[in-house]
Amino acid sequence: MNNFLQKNWSIVVWIVAAIFAAGSIYAEFTAIKSKLSFLEGRLDKKIKVIGSLEDRIINLEKEVEFEKGYLQGKKEGH
C-alpha cells in the first residue's frame, strides 16, 4: 500500500480534491435551497398582501362610484 501511494500520489491528491469539491458543491446547493425556500415564503406573503390590497381598492372604487351615482341622482332629483 505504501508503495502504491509513493508511485501514484497524484491520483490520491486528485481523489481528495474531488471529494472536497463535491462537499463544497453540496454545501453551496444546500445554502441556495435554504435561501430559495425563505424567498418563496416571503413572496407568498407579499402575494397575499397584494391580493388583499387589490380587494380593498376594488371595494373603495365601488364606494366612490356609488357615491358619485347617489350625488348625481340627488342633483337630478331636485
C-alpha positions as CSV (number, residue, x, y, z in Angstrom):
1,M,0.0,0.0,0.0
2,N,2.8,2.4,0.9
3,N,4.5,1.7,-2.4
4,F,1.2,2.4,-4.3
5,L,1.0,5.8,-2.6
6,Q,4.5,6.7,-3.4
7,K,4.1,5.9,-7.1
8,N,0.5,7.3,-7.5
9,W,0.4,10.2,-5.1
10,S,-1.1,12.5,-7.8
11,I,-4.1,10.2,-8.1
12,V,-4.6,10.2,-4.3
13,V,-4.4,14.1,-4.3
14,W,-6.9,14.2,-7.2
15,I,-9.3,11.9,-5.3
16,V,-9.0,14.0,-2.1
17,A,-9.6,17.2,-4.1
18,A,-12.6,15.7,-5.9
19,I,-14.1,14.7,-2.5
20,F,-13.5,18.2,-1.1
21,A,-15.0,19.8,-4.2
22,A,-18.1,17.6,-4.1
23,G,-18.6,18.5,-0.4
24,S,-18.3,22.2,-1.2
25,I,-20.7,22.0,-4.1
26,Y,-23.2,20.1,-1.9
27,A,-22.9,22.7,0.8
28,E,-23.5,25.5,-1.7
29,F,-26.6,23.8,-3.1
30,T,-27.9,23.3,0.4
31,A,-27.4,27.0,1.2
32,I,-29.1,28.0,-2.1
33,K,-32.1,25.7,-1.4
34,S,-32.5,27.3,2.1
35,K,-32.4,30.8,0.6
36,L,-34.9,29.8,-2.1
37,S,-37.3,28.4,0.5
38,F,-37.0,31.6,2.6
39,L,-37.6,33.8,-0.5
40,E,-40.6,31.7,-1.6
41,G,-42.2,32.2,1.9
42,R,-41.6,36.0,1.6
43,L,-43.0,36.0,-1.9
44,D,-46.1,34.1,-0.8
45,K,-46.7,36.7,2.0
46,K,-46.3,39.6,-0.5
47,I,-48.7,38.0,-3.0
48,K,-51.3,37.7,-0.2
49,V,-50.8,41.3,0.8
50,I,-51.2,42.4,-2.8
51,G,-54.3,40.4,-3.2
52,S,-55.8,41.9,-0.1
53,L,-54.9,45.4,-1.2
54,E,-56.4,44.8,-4.6
55,D,-59.7,43.7,-3.0
56,R,-59.7,46.8,-0.8
57,I,-59.1,49.0,-3.9
58,I,-61.9,47.4,-5.7
59,N,-64.3,48.0,-2.8
60,L,-63.2,51.6,-2.5
61,E,-63.7,52.1,-6.2
62,K,-67.2,50.7,-5.8
63,E,-68.0,53.0,-2.9
64,V,-66.7,56.0,-4.9
65,E,-68.9,55.1,-7.9
66,F,-71.9,54.5,-5.7
67,E,-71.5,57.9,-4.1
68,K,-71.0,59.6,-7.5
69,G,-74.2,58.0,-8.7
70,Y,-76.0,58.9,-5.5
71,L,-75.0,62.5,-5.6
72,Q,-75.8,62.7,-9.3
73,G,-79.2,61.2,-8.8
74,K,-79.9,63.5,-5.9
75,K,-78.8,66.5,-8.0
76,E,-81.1,65.5,-10.9
77,G,-84.0,64.7,-8.5
78,H,-84.3,68.3,-7.2
